[in-house]
Amino acid sequence: CTQELTLSPYFAITSDDGAEAEAIPDGRSSRFAIALATETGAYVLASLFEVSTEGGLGYDTAIVASPEGKVVVRTRKVHIPGGSGYHEDHYFQPGRAPDGSDILELEQGRFGFPTCYDQWFPELARLYSLQGA
């Protein structure tokens, strides 16, 4: 498990940092997670500023890379903070609520991946729980 925005400094302290969004799985953060997962034989959670294929703001996205070298889960932060010191609303649009496709099922159990500010909103944990995570 790595920190939010794994290979980037936290750029959303200003509204005009010029941070570059990445594609999945070809961006540097995805490639890093995939390489680490295949090297260690472990699942690796990483986070990145994902480019939106529809245009507009990107996403604060968490991915899980498998030991087989695939991105097996992608979640997008649902709750985007804005205001003094937190200008995430200038970079990120909200992701969708968990629907089961973003649950990682392993022998040890089922796992969901809320990102940062999402942890302060109990409905997101409840949705993951209802889906068995």
N, C-alpha and C positions, 0 to 999 in steps of 0.2 A: 504494500500500500504506500503510495506516495502522496505528497501534499497537493492541494488544489493548484491548478495551473503548473504542473510538474516541472517543466523546463523553462518557465518564464518567471520573472519577478512579478509581484502583484502590481499590475499596471493601472488598475481602476481607481487609484487614489486621485487621478486627474481625469478630466473628461475628454482629453485630446492627446493621449499618449502615442498614438500611431501604431499600436500593437497590431501585429499581423495574425489573422485567423488561419487555421490549418485545416487541411482535408484529412479525412479518415478513410483508409489506413495509410495514406502516403505522406502525411505530415511528419515532422521530426519527432513529436511526442508519441505518436502511434508507433513509428519505427523503433523508438527507444523502448517502449513497453514490450513490443513483440520480441525484440532482440533479448531483453532481460528475461522474459518468460521462457523463450526457447533455450537460453543459456543455463538457466537455473532449474528448469523443469517445473516451475511453479506458475500459478496464475498471478498476474500483475495488474493492479489497479493503478491507473494514471489519469491525469486530468489535463484538459487543454481548452484553448479558445478555438472552437470549431467554426469554420466558415459555413454560412447558410447557403444551400444550393438554390434557394428561392430568392436570394438577394436580401439586402437589408442587414439588420444586426445579426451577429453570430450567436453562438450558444456557449455557455460554460458547461462543458461536457466531461463526463467520466467514462472511461472505457476499461474493459477487462480484456487483457490479452492472455491467450491460452498457451500452454507448453507446446502445442502444435503450431504456433505461429499465426493464430487467427484472432481477430477482434471478435469476442463472443458476446459481449454486452456493451451497450451504449446507453447512458442515461444523460439527461440534460437538466440542469438546475431549474427548478420550477419557480422558486421565489427569488426575485432579483432585487437586491437592496439598492436604494438610491439616496442621495443626500450628502451632507458634509463628510468628506473622506471616503465615501463609497459611491463611486460613479459607475457602478456596473450597468445601470440602465442606459448608459451611453454606448455600451459594447454588446450586451447580451439581451436577447429576447427570452421570455420564459419557455421552458420545455413543457411537455405534456405530463400529466400525472401518470404514475405507474399503471400499466395495464397487464402485467404478467410477462410481456416479451422482454422486459429488462431485469428479470430475475435469473440469477446464475444457480443452476442446480448441480450440486456436487454430491459425492458420497457422504460428506460430512453434514450436508444440509442445504437449504435454499437461502440465497443471499440477495439482498437489495442494496442499492448504493445511493442514498441521498447525499447531496453535496452541500457542505458548509452551512449556509444560512437556512437551508431546507430543514435542518434538524430542529429548528425552533418552532416548527409548525406540525403539531401532532397528527394532522390528517394524513400527511405523507407516510409517516411510520405506520399508521393504521392501515393504509392501502397496501403497503408491503406485507404487513402481518396477515391481512385477509387473503393475500395471494400465497401464503405459506412461508414467507421469508422470516 
